[in-house]
């Protein structure tokens, strides 16, 4: 299921392929983002600026 995130540079498109892997790192130009998710009653997705 594809998602779209708005950043200072515009929109960031990504797709989570496997829910079993709890994190994915997204590289975009000079920026790097870490997407974390937890599966409980519902899915919680957190987008963090990656250092």
Backbone bond lengths (Angstrom), bond angles and torsions (degrees), N, CA, C in turn:
res aa  C-N    CA-C-N  psi(-1)  N-CA   C-N-CA  omega(-1)  CA-C   N-CA-C  phi
1 X - - - 1.459 - - 1.521 108.47 -
2 X 1.289 117.43 118.36 1.462 121.25 -176.07 1.518 110.72 -80.01
3 X 1.307 116.24 147.61 1.457 121.93 177.25 1.518 108.97 -130.02
4 X 1.312 116.18 161.10 1.456 121.42 -179.43 1.518 108.61 -129.88
5 X 1.321 116.57 128.38 1.460 122.73 -178.43 1.526 108.07 -118.14
6 X 1.325 117.16 135.98 1.461 120.33 176.28 1.521 109.10 -93.76
7 X 1.329 116.80 128.15 1.459 122.73 177.01 1.523 107.91 -119.99
8 X 1.322 116.44 179.23 1.466 120.33 177.13 1.522 111.00 -60.48
9 X 1.322 116.31 -30.35 1.462 121.19 -177.56 1.523 112.26 -86.62
10 X 1.329 117.80 -4.12 1.458 120.28 -179.00 1.512 110.61 129.62
11 X 1.317 116.23 -143.93 1.458 120.63 -177.90 1.524 110.95 -100.80
12 X 1.311 115.39 142.89 1.460 122.01 179.81 1.521 107.79 -118.17
13 X 1.328 116.76 119.91 1.460 121.53 178.72 1.518 109.30 -99.63
14 X 1.317 116.87 136.45 1.455 120.16 175.79 1.514 109.26 -148.94
15 X 1.314 115.25 162.77 1.457 120.96 179.28 1.518 108.92 -135.41
16 X 1.327 115.65 128.34 1.461 121.11 176.12 1.520 107.70 -87.72
17 X 1.329 116.21 116.83 1.461 120.96 -175.60 1.523 110.56 -88.70
18 X 1.324 116.61 -43.71 1.461 120.48 -177.84 1.523 109.67 -126.44
19 X 1.351 115.91 121.42 1.460 119.97 179.04 1.525 111.19 -74.29
20 X 1.330 117.94 -15.91 1.464 120.45 -177.64 1.525 111.42 -71.19
21 X 1.318 116.43 -31.17 1.462 120.27 175.25 1.522 106.92 -82.48
22 X 1.325 117.12 118.34 1.469 121.39 -168.35 1.527 114.12 -82.71
23 X 1.333 117.63 3.80 1.459 119.60 -178.72 1.518 109.39 -154.24
24 X 1.317 115.71 147.32 1.461 121.12 171.78 1.526 107.42 -138.60
25 X 1.330 116.33 139.40 1.463 121.86 177.93 1.524 107.97 -100.75
26 X 1.324 116.11 129.29 1.458 121.59 -178.74 1.523 108.71 -110.04
27 X 1.338 116.10 122.86 1.462 121.27 176.83 1.527 108.20 -100.01
28 X 1.319 116.15 128.72 1.466 119.99 179.74 1.515 108.68 -145.27
29 X 1.322 116.56 106.48 1.460 123.19 -178.84 1.521 109.18 52.79
30 X 1.327 118.28 -118.10 1.468 120.71 -178.57 1.520 112.43 -95.10
31 X 1.336 117.06 6.72 1.459 120.73 -177.08 1.521 110.58 -111.10
32 X 1.314 115.51 151.57 1.454 121.10 174.60 1.520 108.00 -134.35
33 X 1.332 116.17 132.64 1.458 121.39 -178.67 1.522 109.39 -121.44
34 X 1.313 115.75 145.96 1.460 121.23 173.55 1.521 107.79 -112.35
35 X 1.325 116.39 125.26 1.460 121.43 177.74 1.521 107.74 -108.06
36 X 1.327 116.64 121.09 1.460 122.52 178.66 1.517 108.40 -114.53
37 X 1.319 117.11 146.70 1.462 118.43 174.26 1.513 111.08 -142.88
38 X 1.322 114.81 153.75 1.457 123.19 177.72 1.515 107.72 -128.44
39 X 1.311 116.16 138.74 1.457 120.92 178.13 1.522 107.88 -107.88
40 X 1.330 115.92 109.58 1.462 121.26 176.97 1.522 106.50 -125.30
41 X 1.337 118.14 -124.64 1.464 118.83 173.36 1.519 109.72 -66.93
42 X 1.341 114.70 -33.34 1.459 120.56 175.31 1.520 107.36 -138.52
43 X 1.299 116.34 168.92 1.464 120.83 -178.01 1.525 108.95 -88.82
44 X 1.328 116.37 126.75 1.456 122.26 178.53 1.523 107.73 -110.57
45 X 1.328 115.90 121.49 1.461 120.69 -178.50 1.525 108.57 -114.44
46 X 1.337 116.39 131.24 1.455 122.23 179.16 1.520 109.03 -120.84
47 X 1.325 116.24 130.11 1.463 121.59 177.21 1.517 108.31 -107.84
48 X 1.327 116.99 123.19 1.455 122.09 -177.61 1.522 109.48 -122.76
49 X 1.332 115.61 146.37 1.462 119.84 171.21 1.522 106.22 -72.20
50 X 1.320 117.00 126.46 1.463 120.86 -174.63 1.517 109.63 -93.34
51 X 1.331 117.39 130.35 1.471 121.88 179.26 1.505 110.73 -89.08
